Amino acid sequence: MRIEASAAFTSSRPLFPLFIFLFFIPGFHARNLQQCSSSCGDLTNISYPFRLLGDPAGCGDVDFQLSCQNNTAILNFRGGKYYVKGISYDKRTIRVVDVNLAHGTCGLPYKSLSMSEATEDSRFPSLITFWQANFVNCSNTIPELTDSKVPCLSGDTSHVYVNFSNRNLFGYEIPRNCKVISRIPTSSENELNYPYNETTLKLLATGFDLRWSVECRNCHTSGLSCVYKSNNDPRIFQCETMYEEDYKTLLAAVIAYLVSRSLIDKALLVRFILAPLVVFVFLLHKCLTTRKTVGNAEHVGDLQMLPKPVPCSPQGHTRNLPSDSPKQVLIAASIERS
């Protein structure tokens, strides 16, 4: 028995290092991701989940990769290019600014980006500030917006204005012969139409803050949705799970919808198909009945117009009766009753 046990232990010895490798490597890999860091210009300590292009494969997450150009970190986001001004690992935020607006010069954003479009990226599920600058191009001058005119983008036939709001502009809010040509989130906390001057340029150059979340990225990758785990900073996100009660609620809602839809369809069927058909049949029956009554009346009138029979004598000869003969009266009455 002892020999068999010793043989079994001896045969399992080659597998022991493999178990040690599999057990410790994942933890070591995770710690390595956290400890790996790099820098670019003023942005130091770029660490997990962020990484720089060209960093070792074990550093950071490729979905949060930045590039370093002219000593400035750049984030490619929603088709645009943004300078990274700072990353907070405690609050899980990243501040970015459009490359065309970063130096406080007059111009349009490199890429139009509304607030709703900014939060469609699973890596960055929310904004910190909920304001945006709307660049509006008009074919005619708008006297009410003279102070917000963008001089470097305007000419004789094109007049560009900038408007600040906490949402996309509605159609009725845009003047006639005007259209929105670009949007960009800002750090503004007031819905004001600032005059386009150095203050506006500095405001646009401050950029805006995004919340980043690896959990949300993983949720969307798994086909799930991402929700807030806490309303306190730092905002932690988690995958949304659906419990049995949620399934029951969802099932009840689906059934209610289907029943209501069925009732609505039946009501429409009765109202627009069956009801007109019943009215048509009723009118057709009434028409046919009226025609039959008129036909019977005409038939009786034709009988009344027939020539009255002449009575014959027992010898087969006709004889004239007085016009007021009782027999003639009886014959006429009999014809009328028929």
Secondary structure as GFF3:
##gff-version 3
##sequence-region A 1 338
A	DSSP	alpha_helix	2	12	.	.	.	ID=ss1
A	DSSP	three_ten_helix	13	15	.	.	.	ID=ss2
A	DSSP	alpha_helix	16	35	.	.	.	ID=ss3
A	DSSP	beta_strand	37	40	.	.	.	ID=ss4
A	DSSP	beta_strand	43	47	.	.	.	ID=ss5
A	DSSP	beta_strand	51	52	.	.	.	ID=ss6
A	DSSP	three_ten_helix	62	64	.	.	.	ID=ss7
A	DSSP	beta_strand	65	69	.	.	.	ID=ss8
A	DSSP	beta_strand	72	77	.	.	.	ID=ss9
A	DSSP	beta_strand	80	88	.	.	.	ID=ss10
A	DSSP	beta_strand	93	98	.	.	.	ID=ss11
A	DSSP	alpha_helix	115	118	.	.	.	ID=ss12
A	DSSP	beta_strand	126	127	.	.	.	ID=ss13
A	DSSP	beta_strand	131	138	.	.	.	ID=ss14
A	DSSP	three_ten_helix	143	148	.	.	.	ID=ss15
A	DSSP	three_ten_helix	151	153	.	.	.	ID=ss16
A	DSSP	beta_strand	159	165	.	.	.	ID=ss17
A	DSSP	three_ten_helix	171	173	.	.	.	ID=ss18
A	DSSP	beta_strand	178	186	.	.	.	ID=ss19
A	DSSP	alpha_helix	198	205	.	.	.	ID=ss20
A	DSSP	beta_strand	208	211	.	.	.	ID=ss21
A	DSSP	alpha_helix	214	221	.	.	.	ID=ss22
A	DSSP	beta_strand	226	228	.	.	.	ID=ss23
A	DSSP	beta_strand	237	239	.	.	.	ID=ss24
A	DSSP	alpha_helix	244	269	.	.	.	ID=ss25
A	DSSP	pi_helix	270	274	.	.	.	ID=ss26
A	DSSP	alpha_helix	275	304	.	.	.	ID=ss27
A	DSSP	alpha_helix	326	337	.	.	.	ID=ss28
###
